[in-house]
Amino acid sequence: MAKNKGNNATKRAPAPAAPVEPSPLSWTSKGLQIRLHVKPNAKVDEVVGIQDKKIHVYVTSPPQDGEANRNVVEVISLVRWTHPSFDVFYSLCVLFH
């Protein structure tokens, strides 16, 4: 007697989708908004990564007279061309474009 494999086959539920990481980028009426968490007085200038809907940036400048803000712009602009983690940042920009 032939067995009917179609009726006896175990059906599996599809795997749940991985949670989507919230983006630090969003479009506003004024343009692209980038949420940053900046740590001034750090030992090195670097983009640490993305966490809690923010891009974490360490800068060596103190938080006075706009020095840390200028340093953030410099660090972000350097990351754009040289740092491998920019691929994530660039991908998010393309995604939201």
Number of C-alpha atoms within 10 A of each C-alpha: 3 4 7 8 8 8 8 8 8 8 8 6 6 6 6 6 6 6 6 6 10 11 18 19 19 14 11 8 6 6 8 13 12 14 16 18 15 19 17 21 14 14 10 12 19 18 21 13 13 20 14 13 15 17 19 18 22 21 24 17 20 15 15 9 8 11 14 20 17 12 20 24 11 13 17 16 11 14 17 14 10 10 12 10 14 17 14 12 19 12 11 15 16 9 9 12 9
